[in-house]
Amino acid sequence: MCLCCSERIGMRQSQVDKLYAGLKDLSEERRGKLEERFRLFQLNREVDDLEQWIAEREVVAGSHELGQDYEHVTVSAKNEF
C-alpha cells in the first residue's frame, strides 16, 4: 500500500471519527430531552390520578348520608375510602 493511500485512509478515518462523535453527542442530547419529557408525562399522570382521587373523596365527604348505625357507617367508610 502506498503512503498517499495510507494518508487518505487516515484522514477519512479521522473524518468518520469526528462525524461519529458529533452523532453520539446529538443522540445523548436527544436522550436527555426524551427522559425529561417522560418524567414530565409521569408527573402529569400522577397529578391527574391524584385530582381524580380527591374529587372522589370530595363526593364522599360532601354526602349527607350518615348511616343507620355504627356498623353501617364503618362498612360504608371502608368501601368509600
C-alpha positions as CSV (number, residue, x, y, z in Angstrom):
1,M,0.0,0.0,0.0
2,C,1.4,3.4,-0.9
3,L,2.0,6.2,1.6
4,C,-0.6,8.5,0.0
5,C,-3.3,5.8,0.2
6,S,-2.4,5.3,3.9
7,E,-2.7,9.1,4.5
8,R,-6.0,9.3,2.8
9,I,-7.3,6.4,4.8
10,G,-6.1,8.0,8.0
11,M,-7.8,11.3,7.0
12,R,-11.0,9.6,6.1
13,Q,-10.9,7.6,9.4
14,S,-10.4,10.9,11.3
15,Q,-13.4,12.4,9.5
16,V,-15.6,9.4,10.3
17,D,-14.5,9.6,13.9
18,K,-15.5,13.2,14.1
19,L,-18.8,12.6,12.5
20,Y,-19.5,9.7,14.9
21,A,-18.6,11.8,17.9
22,G,-21.0,14.5,16.7
23,L,-23.7,12.0,16.2
24,K,-23.1,10.5,19.6
25,D,-23.4,13.9,21.2
26,L,-26.7,14.6,19.4
27,S,-28.1,11.3,20.4
28,E,-27.2,11.8,24.1
29,E,-28.8,15.3,24.0
30,R,-31.9,13.8,22.4
31,R,-32.0,11.0,25.0
32,G,-31.8,13.6,27.8
33,K,-34.7,15.5,26.4
34,L,-36.8,12.4,25.9
35,E,-36.1,11.3,29.5
36,E,-37.1,14.8,30.7
37,R,-40.3,14.6,28.7
38,F,-41.1,11.2,30.1
39,R,-40.6,12.4,33.7
40,L,-43.0,15.3,33.0
41,F,-45.5,12.9,31.5
42,Q,-45.3,10.7,34.6
43,L,-45.7,13.7,36.8
44,N,-48.8,14.9,34.9
45,R,-50.3,11.4,35.0
46,E,-49.8,11.3,38.8
47,V,-51.3,14.7,39.2
48,D,-54.3,13.6,37.1
49,D,-54.7,10.5,39.2
50,L,-54.5,12.5,42.4
51,E,-57.0,15.0,41.2
52,Q,-59.4,12.2,40.4
53,W,-58.9,10.6,43.8
54,I,-59.5,14.0,45.5
55,A,-62.7,14.5,43.5
56,E,-64.0,11.1,44.5
57,R,-63.2,11.8,48.2
58,E,-65.0,15.2,47.9
59,V,-68.1,13.5,46.8
60,V,-68.0,11.1,49.7
61,A,-67.2,13.9,52.2
62,G,-70.0,16.0,50.8
63,S,-72.5,13.3,51.1
64,H,-75.3,13.8,53.7
65,E,-75.6,10.0,54.2
66,L,-74.7,9.4,57.8
67,G,-75.6,5.8,58.0
68,Q,-78.1,4.0,60.1
69,D,-75.8,2.7,62.9
70,Y,-72.2,2.3,63.8
71,E,-71.8,-0.9,61.8
72,H,-73.3,0.7,58.6
73,V,-71.0,3.7,58.9
74,T,-67.8,1.6,59.3
75,V,-68.7,-0.6,56.4
76,S,-69.5,2.4,54.2
77,A,-66.3,4.1,55.3
78,K,-64.2,1.1,54.3
79,N,-65.9,0.8,50.9
80,E,-65.5,4.5,50.1
81,F,-62.0,5.1,51.4
